[in-house]
Amino acid sequence: YGTRDDEQFSQELQAVGTALDGRLDYVAGLYYFDEQGSESTVGSLYYDALAPFVFFNDTSKTFSIDNTSKAIYGQATYTLPVLDDRLRMTLGGRYTEDDKDVHKTVHNGRPADMPGQKSWDHFSPAGTIDFQATEDVNLYLRVAEAYNAGVFNVRSSAVSFATPADEETVVSYELGAKTEWFDHRLRLNTAVFYSEFEDMQSMVYVAGESTALNVGSTDIWGVEIELLASPIEGLMLGLNYGYLDYEINEFAYGGIDVADSAALPYMPESTASGFVEYSFPPAAMGILAVRVDASYKDEVVFSPLNYALTAADDYALVNARITLSELPFAKVDASIALWGKNLTDEDYQVFGVDFSQFQTGSFGDPRAFGIDLRMEF
C-alpha cells in the first residue's frame, strides 16, 4: 500500500494552412510536457514454504520524478497534378528532447540518497503515399520512425537505478486499404505491417525486482482487418481481427544472448472482436438499442524470460447492453442502460510474474451486472 501524487502540464501550439492553390496542406507545431510526481509505498515479501529457510524482504520505497519533454514537428501533404489529382504524398518529421530527473530517498525500507538524471533526443521522420483509386477505395503505403525515451528503474536496486535503460527506436512499414461498398453500407479496412525495433526496451525481473533493460533487436509483423456493416436500417455489425508474429534477433541478458528462449510479453498471436447492435425506431419513451459484443485473445506471456509458469491461456468474453436514450425529460439529455459483462463468467488471467521461489498473478473481473443513468443538463 502507499500514496502516489502526480501533476502534469502540457501545451501545444499549431499552425495549419493551405498553399499552392490548395495542393499543399501543412501543419507545424510546438509541444511541451512537464510531469512532477512522487510515490511512497510500504510492502514486504514473505515466503516460508521451504521452512526452516524463511524468505523475507522489505520492499518499501519512496522516490520522486521530474520529467520534461519538448518537441517541434511538421507535416506537409501535396496532391500531385497527375491521375486526376488522386495521388498524394505526405512527408513529416518530429524532433524531441526528453529530460528525466529522479531521486530515491527510501530503498527497501532503508533511507537512501539516490539521484539520477539523463537526457535523450531524437529526430523521427515519416512519409506516406496514398492513392484514391475510386471514390470509395483508398490505398496507402506508410513508412515511419519513432522512439521511446530512456527509462529510470525507480523501483529497482541501486545498481539498476544508476544505469537507466536508453532510448529504443522502431521503423515501421504499413500497406493498407480503406474501402466502402454498397452505398456505404459496408466498410472494409485492411492493413499489413512490419516493424523493426533496435535497442529494444524490455522489463525483466532481476533478483525479484522489475528492471528495464536494452536487450537487442526484434522484428514484428502482422495483419489487421476491420469490417463494419449496416445491412438494414437500425442494424450494425462489426468485426475486427488481428494477427501478430515476431522474431527476436537478439536478447542480451547477463552478458548472454538468450534470444532462443525469450518471448515478447503481451503479444497474442490472434485477437478478434465483434458486435451486433440494433436500434429500434424512435418511440414515445425514447430510442431503445440492444448490443451484444464478444472478444477473443490468444495465449500470452507477461515476462520475456521465465514465463512458462505464469503464461495466460486464451479466452473469450461476452458482454451485452440494453440502452434507452433520449428519454422525454424537458431540457435534460438522459439515458438509462442495463448491462452485463463477462456473461459466461470466464476465468481469465491478466498478469503474472515468476519470482523463482513463488509465482503471483491477477485475474480479470468476474461476471457482473449493472445499471447506468446518464443526465446532461
C-alpha positions as CSV (number, residue, x, y, z in Angstrom):
1,Y,0.0,0.0,0.0
2,G,1.1,3.6,-0.3
3,T,0.5,7.0,-1.8
4,R,1.1,8.5,-5.2
5,D,1.0,12.1,-6.3
6,D,1.3,13.2,-9.9
7,E,0.9,16.6,-11.6
8,Q,1.1,17.1,-15.4
9,F,1.1,20.1,-17.7
10,S,1.1,20.1,-21.4
11,Q,0.8,22.8,-24.1
12,E,0.7,22.5,-27.9
13,L,0.8,25.3,-30.5
14,Q,-0.1,24.6,-34.1
15,A,0.0,26.4,-37.4
16,V,-2.3,24.9,-40.0
17,G,-2.6,26.1,-43.6
18,T,-3.0,25.5,-47.3
19,A,-0.8,26.7,-50.1
20,L,0.0,26.3,-53.9
21,D,-3.7,26.8,-55.0
22,G,-4.9,24.2,-52.5
23,R,-2.5,21.4,-53.5
24,L,-0.4,21.7,-50.3
25,D,-1.8,21.2,-46.8
26,Y,0.6,21.6,-43.9
27,V,0.8,21.6,-40.2
28,A,3.6,22.7,-37.9
29,G,3.7,22.8,-34.2
30,L,5.5,23.0,-30.8
31,Y,4.8,20.6,-27.9
32,Y,5.7,20.9,-24.3
33,F,5.1,18.4,-21.5
34,D,6.1,18.5,-17.8
35,E,5.4,15.9,-15.1
36,Q,6.2,16.0,-11.4
37,G,5.3,13.1,-9.2
38,S,6.2,11.1,-6.1
39,E,5.4,7.7,-4.7
40,S,5.8,6.2,-1.3
41,T,5.0,2.5,-0.7
42,V,5.2,0.1,2.2
43,G,5.5,-3.6,1.4
44,S,7.2,-6.8,2.0
45,L,7.6,-10.3,0.6
46,Y,7.4,-13.3,3.0
47,Y,7.8,-16.9,1.9
48,D,8.1,-19.9,4.3
49,A,7.3,-22.9,2.0
50,L,11.0,-24.0,2.4
51,A,10.9,-23.9,6.2
52,P,13.1,-23.7,8.2
53,F,14.5,-21.4,5.5
54,V,12.4,-18.2,5.5
55,F,12.5,-15.6,2.8
56,F,11.6,-12.0,3.9
57,N,12.3,-8.8,2.0
58,D,11.2,-5.3,2.9
59,T,10.2,-3.7,-0.4
60,S,9.2,-0.2,0.9
61,K,10.3,2.6,-1.4
62,T,10.0,6.4,-1.7
63,F,11.0,8.4,-4.8
64,S,10.2,11.5,-6.8
65,I,10.4,12.3,-10.6
66,D,10.5,15.4,-12.8
67,N,10.1,14.6,-16.5
68,T,10.1,17.2,-19.3
69,S,9.5,16.6,-23.0
70,K,9.8,19.2,-25.8
71,A,9.2,18.7,-29.5
72,I,8.9,20.6,-32.7
73,Y,7.2,18.9,-35.7
74,G,5.9,19.5,-39.1
75,Q,4.0,17.7,-41.9
76,A,3.0,18.5,-45.4
77,T,0.7,16.8,-47.9
78,Y,1.0,17.5,-51.6
79,T,-1.6,16.5,-54.2
80,L,0.3,15.6,-57.3
81,P,-1.1,17.0,-60.6
82,V,-1.4,13.6,-62.1
83,L,-4.1,10.8,-62.3
84,D,-6.9,13.3,-61.9
85,D,-5.4,14.6,-58.6
86,R,-5.9,11.2,-56.9
87,L,-2.3,10.7,-55.8
88,R,-0.9,12.4,-52.7
89,M,2.4,12.4,-50.9
90,T,3.0,13.3,-47.3
91,L,6.3,14.0,-45.6
92,G,6.8,14.9,-41.9
93,G,9.2,14.8,-39.0
94,R,9.4,15.4,-35.3
95,Y,12.4,16.4,-33.2
96,T,12.0,15.5,-29.5
97,E,14.1,16.2,-26.4
98,D,13.3,14.4,-23.2
99,D,14.9,15.1,-19.8
100,K,14.3,13.0,-16.7
101,D,15.3,13.7,-13.1
102,V,14.7,11.1,-10.3
103,H,15.5,10.9,-6.7
104,K,15.0,7.9,-4.4
105,T,15.0,8.6,-0.6
106,V,13.9,5.2,0.7
107,H,15.0,1.9,-0.8
108,N,13.8,-1.5,0.6
109,G,12.9,0.1,3.9
110,R,16.1,2.0,4.4
111,P,17.0,5.7,4.0
112,A,18.8,6.4,0.7
113,D,20.2,9.2,-1.3
114,M,20.0,8.0,-4.9
115,P,19.7,10.8,-7.5
116,G,19.6,10.3,-11.3
117,Q,19.4,12.5,-14.3
118,K,19.7,11.9,-18.1
119,S,18.5,13.4,-21.3
120,W,17.7,11.9,-24.7
121,D,16.9,13.4,-28.1
122,H,15.8,12.0,-31.5
123,F,14.5,13.0,-34.9
124,S,11.7,10.8,-36.3
125,P,10.8,11.2,-40.0
126,A,7.7,9.8,-41.7
127,G,6.3,9.5,-45.2
128,T,3.1,8.3,-46.8
129,I,1.9,7.8,-50.4
130,D,-1.9,7.3,-50.8
131,F,-3.9,6.8,-53.9
132,Q,-7.6,7.4,-54.2
133,A,-8.4,4.5,-56.6
134,T,-12.1,5.3,-56.7
135,E,-14.4,7.4,-54.6
136,D,-14.7,4.6,-52.1
137,V,-11.3,2.9,-52.2
138,N,-8.1,4.5,-50.8
139,L,-4.7,2.7,-50.9
140,Y,-1.7,3.8,-48.9
141,L,1.9,3.0,-48.0
142,R,3.4,4.5,-44.9
143,V,7.0,4.4,-43.5
144,A,7.7,6.0,-40.2
145,E,10.3,6.0,-37.4
146,A,9.6,6.6,-33.8
147,Y,11.4,6.4,-30.5
148,N,10.8,5.9,-26.8
149,A,12.9,7.9,-24.3
150,G,15.0,6.1,-21.8
151,V,13.6,4.7,-18.5
152,F,14.9,5.0,-15.0
153,N,14.3,1.9,-12.8
154,V,12.9,3.8,-9.9
155,R,11.7,0.6,-8.1
156,S,14.9,-1.4,-8.6
157,S,18.2,-1.8,-6.8
158,A,21.0,0.8,-6.6
159,V,22.9,-0.7,-9.5
160,S,19.9,-0.8,-11.8
161,F,18.8,2.6,-10.7
162,A,22.1,4.2,-11.6
163,T,22.0,2.7,-15.1
164,P,18.7,3.6,-16.8
165,A,17.6,1.9,-20.0
166,D,18.4,4.1,-23.0
167,E,16.1,5.0,-25.8
168,E,14.6,2.5,-28.2
169,T,13.8,3.1,-31.9
170,V,11.4,1.5,-34.3
171,V,11.0,1.7,-38.1
172,S,7.5,0.6,-39.2
173,Y,6.2,-0.1,-42.7
174,E,2.4,-0.3,-43.4
175,L,0.5,-1.1,-46.5
176,G,-3.3,-0.8,-46.4
177,A,-6.6,-0.2,-48.0
178,K,-9.6,1.8,-46.7
179,T,-12.8,0.9,-48.7
180,E,-16.6,1.3,-48.6
181,W,-19.1,-0.7,-50.6
182,F,-22.8,-1.0,-51.3
183,D,-23.7,2.7,-50.9
184,H,-21.5,3.0,-47.8
185,R,-23.4,0.2,-46.1
186,L,-20.2,-1.9,-45.8
187,R,-16.8,-0.6,-44.7
188,L,-13.7,-2.8,-45.0
189,N,-10.3,-1.7,-43.9
190,T,-7.2,-3.9,-44.1
191,A,-3.5,-3.4,-43.3
192,V,-0.3,-5.4,-43.2
193,F,2.7,-4.1,-41.3
194,Y,6.3,-4.8,-40.4
195,S,8.3,-3.2,-37.6
196,E,12.0,-3.3,-36.8
197,F,12.9,-2.5,-33.2
198,E,16.5,-1.5,-32.2
199,D,17.9,-1.2,-28.7
200,M,14.5,-2.6,-27.6
201,Q,13.5,-1.9,-24.0
202,S,12.2,-4.9,-22.1
203,M,11.1,-5.3,-18.5
204,V,12.8,-8.2,-16.8
205,Y,13.0,-9.4,-13.2
206,V,16.4,-9.2,-11.7
207,A,16.7,-10.6,-8.1
208,G,13.0,-10.3,-7.8
209,E,12.9,-6.6,-9.0
210,S,11.3,-5.3,-12.1
211,T,14.1,-3.7,-14.3
212,A,14.0,-2.1,-17.7
213,L,16.9,-3.1,-19.9
214,N,18.0,-2.5,-23.5
215,V,18.1,-6.1,-24.7
216,G,18.6,-6.0,-28.5
217,S,16.5,-6.1,-31.7
218,T,13.2,-7.6,-32.7
219,D,11.1,-7.7,-35.9
220,I,7.3,-7.8,-35.6
221,W,4.8,-8.2,-38.4
222,G,1.1,-8.7,-38.7
223,V,-2.3,-8.2,-40.3
224,E,-5.3,-6.1,-39.2
225,I,-8.9,-6.4,-40.6
226,E,-11.8,-4.2,-39.7
227,L,-15.3,-4.8,-41.0
228,L,-18.4,-2.6,-40.3
229,A,-21.8,-3.3,-41.9
230,S,-25.3,-1.8,-41.8
231,P,-27.4,-4.3,-43.9
232,I,-30.7,-2.8,-42.8
233,E,-32.0,0.3,-41.1
234,G,-31.0,0.2,-37.4
235,L,-28.8,-2.8,-37.5
236,M,-25.0,-2.5,-37.2
237,L,-22.5,-5.4,-37.4
238,G,-18.8,-5.1,-36.6
239,L,-15.8,-7.5,-36.8
240,N,-12.1,-7.0,-36.1
241,Y,-9.3,-9.4,-36.4
242,G,-5.6,-9.1,-35.8
243,Y,-2.7,-11.4,-36.3
244,L,0.9,-10.9,-34.9
245,D,4.1,-12.7,-35.2
246,Y,7.7,-11.8,-34.4
247,E,11.3,-12.8,-34.4
248,I,13.7,-11.9,-31.6
249,N,17.1,-11.3,-33.3
250,E,19.0,-10.5,-30.1
251,F,18.1,-10.6,-26.4
252,A,21.1,-9.8,-24.2
253,Y,20.7,-10.7,-20.6
254,G,23.5,-11.1,-18.1
255,G,26.0,-10.7,-21.0
256,I,24.5,-13.7,-22.9
257,D,22.3,-13.7,-25.9
258,V,19.2,-15.7,-24.9
259,A,17.0,-14.9,-27.9
260,D,16.2,-18.6,-28.5
261,S,14.5,-18.8,-25.1
262,A,12.9,-15.3,-24.9
263,A,9.4,-14.1,-25.7
264,L,7.6,-10.8,-26.2
265,P,5.1,-10.1,-23.4
266,Y,1.5,-9.1,-24.1
267,M,1.8,-10.3,-27.8
268,P,-1.1,-12.6,-28.6
269,E,-0.9,-14.3,-31.9
270,S,-4.5,-13.7,-32.7
271,T,-7.1,-11.3,-31.4
272,A,-10.7,-10.8,-32.5
273,S,-13.8,-8.9,-31.6
274,G,-17.3,-8.4,-32.9
275,F,-20.6,-6.9,-32.1
276,V,-24.2,-6.8,-33.1
277,E,-26.3,-3.7,-32.3
278,Y,-29.9,-2.9,-33.2
279,S,-31.6,0.4,-32.6
280,F,-35.4,0.3,-32.7
281,P,-37.4,3.1,-34.3
282,P,-37.9,6.1,-32.0
283,A,-40.9,5.8,-29.7
284,A,-42.6,8.0,-27.1
285,M,-40.3,6.8,-24.4
286,G,-37.1,7.3,-26.4
287,I,-34.8,5.1,-28.5
288,L,-34.2,1.5,-27.5
289,A,-30.9,-0.1,-28.5
290,V,-29.7,-3.6,-27.9
291,R,-26.0,-4.6,-28.2
292,V,-24.1,-7.8,-27.8
293,D,-20.3,-7.9,-28.2
294,A,-17.6,-10.6,-27.8
295,S,-13.8,-10.6,-27.8
296,Y,-11.1,-13.2,-28.1
297,K,-7.4,-13.1,-27.1
298,D,-4.9,-15.7,-27.8
299,E,-2.5,-17.0,-25.1
300,V,0.1,-14.5,-23.9
301,V,3.2,-14.3,-21.6
302,F,3.8,-11.5,-19.1
303,S,7.6,-11.6,-18.9
304,P,10.3,-12.1,-21.6
305,L,12.1,-14.8,-19.5
306,N,11.0,-17.5,-17.1
307,Y,7.4,-17.2,-18.3
308,A,6.2,-20.8,-18.5
309,L,4.6,-21.0,-15.1
310,T,2.8,-17.7,-15.4
311,A,1.6,-17.6,-19.0
312,A,-2.1,-17.0,-19.6
313,D,-4.3,-19.2,-21.7
314,D,-6.5,-17.9,-24.5
315,Y,-10.0,-16.7,-23.5
316,A,-13.2,-15.2,-24.9
317,L,-15.5,-12.6,-23.2
318,V,-19.2,-11.8,-24.0
319,N,-20.9,-8.6,-22.9
320,A,-24.4,-7.2,-23.5
321,R,-26.1,-3.8,-23.1
322,I,-29.7,-2.5,-23.4
323,T,-29.9,1.3,-23.6
324,L,-33.0,3.6,-23.6
325,S,-31.8,7.0,-24.8
326,E,-33.4,10.4,-25.5
327,L,-35.8,10.0,-22.5
328,P,-38.7,12.5,-22.6
329,F,-37.4,14.9,-20.0
330,A,-37.6,18.7,-20.7
331,K,-34.2,20.4,-21.1
332,V,-32.3,17.2,-20.0
333,D,-30.5,14.7,-22.2
334,A,-31.0,11.5,-20.3
335,S,-30.5,7.8,-20.9
336,I,-30.6,4.6,-18.9
337,A,-28.8,1.4,-19.6
338,L,-28.8,-2.2,-18.2
339,W,-25.5,-4.0,-18.9
340,G,-23.8,-7.3,-18.2
341,K,-20.1,-8.1,-18.5
342,N,-18.3,-11.4,-18.9
343,L,-21.7,-13.1,-19.1
344,T,-20.1,-16.6,-19.3
345,D,-18.2,-15.9,-16.1
346,E,-14.9,-16.7,-17.7
347,D,-11.8,-17.1,-15.6
348,Y,-9.0,-15.2,-17.4
349,Q,-5.5,-14.1,-16.3
350,V,-4.3,-10.6,-17.0
351,F,-0.9,-10.6,-15.2
352,G,1.7,-12.9,-13.8
353,V,5.3,-13.0,-12.6
354,D,7.7,-15.7,-11.6
355,F,9.9,-14.8,-8.6
356,S,11.6,-18.2,-8.7
357,Q,10.6,-19.1,-5.2
358,F,6.9,-18.5,-5.9
359,Q,4.6,-17.1,-8.6
360,T,2.0,-14.4,-8.4
361,G,-0.7,-13.2,-10.8
362,S,-4.1,-11.5,-11.1
363,F,-7.3,-12.2,-12.9
364,G,-9.9,-10.2,-14.7
365,D,-13.3,-9.2,-13.3
366,P,-15.9,-12.0,-12.9
367,R,-19.5,-11.8,-14.3
368,A,-21.1,-8.5,-13.4
369,F,-24.4,-6.7,-14.0
370,G,-25.2,-3.0,-13.5
371,I,-27.4,0.0,-14.4
372,D,-26.1,3.3,-15.8
373,L,-28.1,6.5,-15.5
374,R,-26.8,9.5,-17.5
375,M,-28.2,13.0,-17.4
376,E,-26.8,16.1,-19.2
377,F,-28.2,19.5,-18.4
